[in-house]
Amino acid sequence: MSGGGMRILHISTNREWGGGENQILALVRGLNEAGIDVRLAAMRGGALLREAAVLGEMVVPLPSTRIGPVKALMKRLQPDLVHVHDSPGVRAGGRAGRKLGVPVVLSRRVASPVRRNWFSQRKYSAPYFTAVLAVSETVGRVFVATSSYPAERVRVVPDGIDVMALDALEPDHRLREGLGGIPLVGGIGKLAPKKNWSFLLQTAAELKGRGVPLRWVVVGDGPERSRLEGMMDEMGLAGTVQLMGFRREAQRILKSLDLLFAPSLMEGAGVIVREAMVCRIPSVIVDTPGMMESLDGHGWVVPAGDPVRAADAVAEALADGERRRAVIEGARESALRRFSFEITLARTLDAYRFILGR
């Protein structure tokens, strides 16, 4: 067998499409290109299974998140190592791996604490996982601090950026039609409470009140949409802010912006910020640890809930001057050094080889 004789099974149970699913698909592709015998089990009827169909026989449907079907799948595929990517996969994959004597690796992408109840503490305990791959130092610290998992078995493996693909991508020039030079500011992510899009609206209203001509777009959909639409009506932001819904071409939209506004209150890493850094799009973020770790000082950071300071930061970041240019170039250099997909792939393979002794 190629790839040092490793047979790896990835398990993802999320039915929706997001940044994590994009990372899983890229990782499976990269492992295959590196000569690893890799399989991806994704939920039947889910977005990842549909998108991964281009990988052919490397992809298998996962009919259920119960331990029985997962154990049966592992028996059939005979992996040397199982890599799980979400909470239901943690429960079923960890238990099945323990029963079958197969090492299990967990990718941890969220910076939320592990709950203190007995069930959660047991689910994320050492007997079920040989290693935890955290997408950032922030995620690793929170996980270790709130679980009983040993710190020496947690590795940082950043969610990576395909720099060449991103550089080759054309912006969506249609977004700028009719703007007449008015700057375009945008946010990208699910319309969920933790993403804090109401803060973007407050900031847009503050700048509109100052008479600053801007256009704003928010790319994403979710349970907060109707509430945000109500806020927009109350604030008189029709024609200033557009909720674009979910768009598969989100990276093209990102490359069309003059500024990324990322107000999320809880992010493990904030891949969209990393992509903006590669694309030379400056960012204004809220001062949450995962986002700040990604930005690493190469952008503008504001307190959550202070639209006046956020508006000041947006105005400063849009000013075409020496500081903006220095921030943009420093951000790209930092992202290339820390977040290229080659780093993600190499660190993942290092973890596999260490665990399997190969």
Residue pairs with C-beta under 8 A, 6 or more apart in sequence:
1 7
1 37
2 35
2 36
2 37
3 31
3 34
3 35
3 36
3 37
4 35
4 36
4 353
4 358
5 80
5 358
6 36
6 37
6 80
6 81
6 352
6 353
6 356
6 358
7 37
7 38
7 39
7 77
7 78
7 79
7 80
7 81
8 31
8 36
8 37
8 38
8 39
8 79
8 80
8 81
8 82
8 83
8 352
9 38
9 39
9 40
9 41
9 73
9 74
9 77
9 79
9 81
9 82
9 83
10 24
10 27
10 28
10 38
10 39
10 40
10 41
10 82
10 83
10 84
10 85
11 41
11 62
11 70
11 82
11 83
11 84
11 85
11 89
11 92
11 93
12 20
12 21
12 24
12 40
12 41
12 42
12 43
12 48
12 62
12 84
12 85
12 86
12 89
13 42
13 43
13 62
13 65
13 86
13 87
13 88
13 89
13 92
14 20
14 21
14 43
14 46
14 48
14 85
14 86
15 43
15 45
15 46
15 47
15 48
16 46
16 47
17 47
17 48
17 51
17 246
18 190
19 159
19 271
19 272
20 85
20 86
20 109
21 47
21 48
21 51
23 109
23 159
23 160
23 271
23 344
24 40
24 48
24 85
25 40
25 48
25 51
25 52
26 160
26 162
26 341
27 344
27 345
27 348
28 38
28 40
28 52
28 55
28 58
29 55
30 341
30 344
30 345
31 38
31 345
31 348
31 349
32 38
32 55
32 58
34 345
34 349
36 349
38 58
39 58
39 59
39 60
39 77
39 79
40 48
40 52
40 55
40 58
40 59
40 60
41 59
41 60
41 61
41 62
41 70
41 73
42 48
42 49
42 52
42 59
42 60
42 61
42 62
43 49
43 61
43 62
43 65
44 61
44 62
44 63
49 59
49 61
49 62
52 58
52 59
53 59
60 73
60 77
62 69
62 70
62 73
63 69
64 70
65 88
65 89
65 91
65 92
66 92
67 91
67 92
67 95
67 96
69 92
70 92
70 93
70 96
71 92
71 96
71 99
71 100
74 82
74 96
74 97
74 100
74 102
75 100
79 102
80 102
80 103
80 356
81 102
81 103
81 104
81 105
81 130
81 352
81 355
81 356
82 93
82 96
82 97
82 102
82 103
82 104
82 105
83 104
83 105
83 106
83 107
84 90
84 93
84 94
84 104
84 105
84 106
84 107
85 106
85 107
85 109
90 106
90 123
90 124
90 128
91 123
93 104
94 104
94 106
94 123
94 128
94 129
95 128
96 102
97 103
97 104
97 128
98 104
98 127
98 128
103 130
103 131
103 355
103 356
104 128
104 129
104 130
105 129
105 130
105 131
105 132
105 133
105 351
105 352
105 355
106 124
106 129
106 131
106 132
106 133
107 132
107 133
107 135
107 157
108 132
108 133
108 134
108 135
108 139
108 140
108 143
108 268
109 135
109 139
109 159
109 268
109 269
110 139
110 266
110 268
111 136
111 138
111 139
111 142
111 266
111 267
111 268
111 288
111 289
111 290
112 142
112 266
113 142
113 145
113 146
114 120
114 121
114 124
114 143
114 146
114 147
115 121
116 146
121 147
121 148
124 143
124 147
124 149
125 147
125 148
125 149
126 148
126 149
126 150
126 153
129 149
129 153
130 153
130 355
131 153
131 154
131 155
131 351
131 354
131 355
132 140
132 143
132 149
132 153
132 154
132 155
133 154
133 155
133 156
133 157
133 347
133 348
133 351
134 140
134 143
134 154
134 155
134 156
134 157
134 268
135 156
135 157
135 158
135 159
135 268
135 269
136 156
136 158
136 268
136 269
136 290
136 293
136 294
137 156
137 293
138 268
138 269
138 289
138 290
138 293
139 268
139 269
139 290
140 154
140 155
140 156
143 149
143 154
144 151
144 154
155 347
155 351
156 347
157 344
157 347
157 348
157 351
158 269
158 338
158 339
158 343
158 344
158 347
159 269
159 271
159 274
159 339
159 344
160 339
160 340
160 341
160 342
160 343
160 344
160 345
161 271
161 274
161 275
161 278
161 335
161 339
161 340
161 341
162 341
163 278
163 336
163 340
163 341
166 251
166 255
166 275
166 278
166 279
167 278
169 251
169 252
169 255
170 252
170 255
171 252
171 255
171 256
172 249
172 252
172 253
172 255
172 256
173 256
175 184
175 217
175 253
175 256
176 184
176 256
179 215
182 213
182 214
182 215
183 213
183 214
183 215
183 258
183 259
183 318
184 214
184 215
184 216
184 217
184 256
184 257
184 258
184 259
185 204
185 214
185 215
185 216
185 217
185 257
185 258
185 259
185 260
185 261
185 314
185 318
186 216
186 217
186 218
186 219
186 253
186 254
186 257
186 259
186 260
186 261
187 195
187 197
187 200
187 216
187 217
187 218
187 219
187 220
187 260
187 261
187 262
187 263
188 218
188 219
188 220
188 250
188 253
188 254
188 260
188 272
189 195
189 197
189 219
189 220
189 262
189 264
189 272
190 220
190 221
190 222
191 197
191 218
191 220
191 221
191 222
191 223
191 224
191 225
191 228
191 243
192 222
192 223
192 224
193 223
193 224
194 264
194 265
194 266
195 220
195 222
195 224
195 263
195 264
195 265
196 263
196 264
196 265
196 286
196 304
197 218
197 224
197 228
197 263
198 227
198 228
198 231
199 263
199 286
199 304
199 305
199 307
199 310
200 216
200 218
200 241
200 261
200 263
201 228
201 231
201 232
201 235
201 237
201 241
202 235
202 307
202 310
203 261
203 263
203 307
203 310
203 311
203 314
204 214
204 216
204 235
204 237
204 240
204 241
205 235
205 236
205 237
205 307
206 307
206 308
206 310
206 311
207 214
207 311
207 314
207 315
208 214
208 236
208 237
208 240
210 311
212 311
212 315
214 240
214 314
214 318
215 240
215 242
216 237
216 240
216 241
216 242
216 261
217 241
217 242
217 244
217 253
217 257
218 228
218 241
218 242
218 243
218 244
219 244
219 245
219 246
219 247
219 250
219 253
220 244
220 245
220 246
221 245
221 246
225 243
228 243
229 243
231 237
232 238
232 241
232 243
244 253
247 253
251 275
254 260
254 272
254 275
254 276
254 279
254 281
255 279
255 281
257 276
257 281
258 281
258 318
259 281
259 282
259 283
259 284
259 314
259 317
259 318
260 272
260 273
260 276
260 281
260 282
260 283
260 284
261 283
261 284
261 310
261 314
262 270
262 272
262 273
262 283
262 284
262 285
262 286
262 291
263 285
263 286
263 304
263 310
264 270
264 285
264 286
264 288
264 291
265 286
265 288
265 304
266 288
266 290
267 288
267 290
267 291
268 290
269 290
269 291
269 293
269 294
270 285
270 290
270 291
270 294
270 295
273 283
273 285
273 291
273 294
273 295
273 299
274 294
274 335
274 339
276 282
276 283
276 331
277 283
277 294
277 295
277 298
277 299
277 331
277 332
277 334
277 335
277 339
278 332
278 335
278 336
278 339
280 328
280 329
280 331
280 332
281 328
282 299
282 300
282 317
282 324
282 327
282 328
282 331
283 295
283 299
283 300
283 317
283 331
284 299
284 300
284 301
284 302
284 310
284 313
284 314
284 317
285 291
285 292
285 295
285 299
285 300
285 301
285 302
286 301
286 302
286 303
286 304
287 301
287 302
287 303
287 304
288 304
292 301
294 339
295 301
295 331
296 334
296 338
298 327
298 330
298 331
298 334
299 317
299 327
299 331
300 313
300 314
300 316
300 317
301 313
302 309
302 310
302 313
303 309
316 323
317 324
317 327
318 324
352 358
